[in-house]
């Protein structure tokens, strides 16, 4: 039976899988997806592509050209419009979700309070849809899509773990799904969501239960009582530092009592409060679910500095004072080299700017962000024709502003916003800043229309949104064994009225603790390094001579990325723990299949036979991962069969090479060398990564192409190189800029290798240390 499980957010989906593994001990897991992603997969818009969300403001700004928008508080000039029109999309998206037209609002706006504003927004809306149509895009505002029902019919049973409120458009989709397959919905009902859930399900529901509802038959299948004896400790505190101090003290106490750090959560109604936690999180015990804003990185600030300089055009301009000397020099040089672009317009100026930045190695992250932006926008050059270079840069900054970097080095205690807690169970919960104005937190979209008008046209009111947030908090507390809320009480701040509501209803036992000073009891001292990481200098020519050193791609890559890692791994040859690498096993099986067999069917049969034979050689987890990789390679073998029918033939597998380049010896193996029907030579490197991306200026194919040129089979033949993405069964090639950049990097590296004295410095890119086995030696663990 094909069953599908749907979840409202990623964390509840992960929790479902963890529980399933714990219960069933592994094996093939049931299919589960996010509700939002599933809805997106159902939407079919012929001959149209989904517009990337970051391009929506660009299209709206272009749609606003020639439209008088001053009544909305800003004009339609490109940059000014981008910076001040942020409320328009939330409003339009809300109308689309609620199946409400602007005309409906105008009809009910009997006092014409919003007449002029609505007329302007309506004009913008139609102009925006015209642009989408012109460039063959669609988005959530488009009305020309249809539901692709074969996806629904594929499943014999769908279960949806619903958290929160569904919009009218989502309810309509539920009805559609239920018309093709049995649909079961899990939901909990409390005083805050009862009215909405009843309207969604179409049946009366009693408060205080977790329900399983057969949506097709409008019938309750099972119900479990929710926890009724909820007890919350509420702490009245003087300031933010007291909240942090109390949190650390409570967590320390809970862990001492046997609570796993994985079962403890800190919830922040205002995510900016994380800055106070980070000050005292000296041992990195906290893991911040919302990550770090890119706007705090050097790459973002670098671009911002360029923009500020162009706006000021001040020849005495000084770079950002907190930059290192190297960063200041890079900034000054880029400003000088790119000054000719400051008066340019169009996307071509950005392309030229990227080329200038590529000359500065320290700016690779800046280049990475700009290239990502350029990749998406290059086909829309027409929209940028009259936009000045500096405004394009500002648009890039707006694009990056909401992006975040995952917290990959954090601890086990999670820190997150209330939305991320939906459907997830924790033993111990602390909510900080449980103050009025933050719990519940008002939303910007509520400001545009008053609640009376919203109710008339069936749009969510402010009270509806507040009840939704309160439902999330109540659900969180009902699933926890220990719940604590902290709030600041002074002349300006008071506890959330949700506390008073619950006390009056007598549904939750809330004990308010009087104000104390917790700052003086703050746990954890600043970390003191007992030693300074020494500088390591040595003669590379001596090392090469005495060790008869031959560079591989791996050792050369380590030298380029982190000379200290190169020193430990390839000069001192420090041993690290060996782990079973599934990719290496797959490589070996493919080598055997392509060496001993000629046809795609024979190779495929042999490959899967090898996987079956390997069952006793590895642990259950390792073999499960090997089997799973084999499932993904089915697409690979289909692609191989098509290439074979076209006339492609394999010349070599695991081809070994060794050559000398400007006095430096290199060796290695090329995974596969094929010959195409036109006689050209194709170098192939297998990659078994689910989210494979080509690294910027990677030296691998540069070394491989030099080796391949020495083969007699490649004489007078064009040589190209591809990464074979085994998970998706497709070949991926480097772009010309990347190829050229790799050759230039190789030349630079060869010169560096010929220097006698080398300083084996630590990399400045600390994210590379995350999985490095030598991080402890560098005091970066």
Secondary structure as GFF3:
##gff-version 3
##sequence-region A 1 781
A	DSSP	beta_strand	3	7	.	.	.	ID=ss1
A	DSSP	alpha_helix	10	24	.	.	.	ID=ss2
A	DSSP	beta_strand	31	34	.	.	.	ID=ss3
A	DSSP	alpha_helix	35	42	.	.	.	ID=ss4
A	DSSP	beta_strand	43	44	.	.	.	ID=ss5
A	DSSP	beta_strand	49	50	.	.	.	ID=ss6
A	DSSP	three_ten_helix	53	55	.	.	.	ID=ss7
A	DSSP	alpha_helix	56	63	.	.	.	ID=ss8
A	DSSP	three_ten_helix	70	72	.	.	.	ID=ss9
A	DSSP	alpha_helix	78	84	.	.	.	ID=ss10
A	DSSP	alpha_helix	86	97	.	.	.	ID=ss11
A	DSSP	alpha_helix	102	108	.	.	.	ID=ss12
A	DSSP	alpha_helix	115	134	.	.	.	ID=ss13
A	DSSP	beta_strand	137	138	.	.	.	ID=ss14
A	DSSP	beta_strand	146	147	.	.	.	ID=ss15
A	DSSP	alpha_helix	150	153	.	.	.	ID=ss16
A	DSSP	beta_strand	157	161	.	.	.	ID=ss17
A	DSSP	alpha_helix	168	178	.	.	.	ID=ss18
A	DSSP	beta_strand	183	189	.	.	.	ID=ss19
A	DSSP	alpha_helix	194	201	.	.	.	ID=ss20
A	DSSP	beta_strand	209	214	.	.	.	ID=ss21
A	DSSP	beta_strand	219	225	.	.	.	ID=ss22
A	DSSP	beta_strand	231	237	.	.	.	ID=ss23
A	DSSP	alpha_helix	240	256	.	.	.	ID=ss24
A	DSSP	three_ten_helix	261	263	.	.	.	ID=ss25
A	DSSP	beta_strand	264	268	.	.	.	ID=ss26
A	DSSP	three_ten_helix	271	273	.	.	.	ID=ss27
A	DSSP	alpha_helix	274	280	.	.	.	ID=ss28
A	DSSP	beta_strand	286	288	.	.	.	ID=ss29
A	DSSP	beta_strand	292	293	.	.	.	ID=ss30
A	DSSP	three_ten_helix	294	296	.	.	.	ID=ss31
A	DSSP	alpha_helix	298	312	.	.	.	ID=ss32
A	DSSP	alpha_helix	325	338	.	.	.	ID=ss33
A	DSSP	three_ten_helix	339	341	.	.	.	ID=ss34
A	DSSP	alpha_helix	347	357	.	.	.	ID=ss35
A	DSSP	three_ten_helix	361	363	.	.	.	ID=ss36
A	DSSP	alpha_helix	364	377	.	.	.	ID=ss37
A	DSSP	three_ten_helix	378	380	.	.	.	ID=ss38
A	DSSP	alpha_helix	381	384	.	.	.	ID=ss39
A	DSSP	alpha_helix	389	401	.	.	.	ID=ss40
A	DSSP	beta_strand	404	405	.	.	.	ID=ss41
A	DSSP	beta_strand	413	416	.	.	.	ID=ss42
A	DSSP	three_ten_helix	418	421	.	.	.	ID=ss43
A	DSSP	beta_strand	428	432	.	.	.	ID=ss44
A	DSSP	three_ten_helix	444	447	.	.	.	ID=ss45
A	DSSP	alpha_helix	451	456	.	.	.	ID=ss46
A	DSSP	alpha_helix	462	479	.	.	.	ID=ss47
A	DSSP	beta_strand	482	488	.	.	.	ID=ss48
A	DSSP	alpha_helix	497	505	.	.	.	ID=ss49
A	DSSP	beta_strand	509	513	.	.	.	ID=ss50
A	DSSP	three_ten_helix	519	521	.	.	.	ID=ss51
A	DSSP	beta_strand	537	539	.	.	.	ID=ss52
A	DSSP	alpha_helix	540	546	.	.	.	ID=ss53
A	DSSP	alpha_helix	553	561	.	.	.	ID=ss54
A	DSSP	alpha_helix	563	566	.	.	.	ID=ss55
A	DSSP	pi_helix	567	571	.	.	.	ID=ss56
A	DSSP	alpha_helix	582	596	.	.	.	ID=ss57
A	DSSP	alpha_helix	600	613	.	.	.	ID=ss58
A	DSSP	three_ten_helix	614	617	.	.	.	ID=ss59
A	DSSP	alpha_helix	620	646	.	.	.	ID=ss60
A	DSSP	beta_strand	649	661	.	.	.	ID=ss61
A	DSSP	beta_strand	664	675	.	.	.	ID=ss62
A	DSSP	beta_strand	681	687	.	.	.	ID=ss63
A	DSSP	alpha_helix	700	708	.	.	.	ID=ss64
A	DSSP	three_ten_helix	712	714	.	.	.	ID=ss65
A	DSSP	beta_strand	719	725	.	.	.	ID=ss66
A	DSSP	beta_strand	730	732	.	.	.	ID=ss67
A	DSSP	alpha_helix	736	753	.	.	.	ID=ss68
A	DSSP	beta_strand	757	759	.	.	.	ID=ss69
A	DSSP	three_ten_helix	766	769	.	.	.	ID=ss70
###
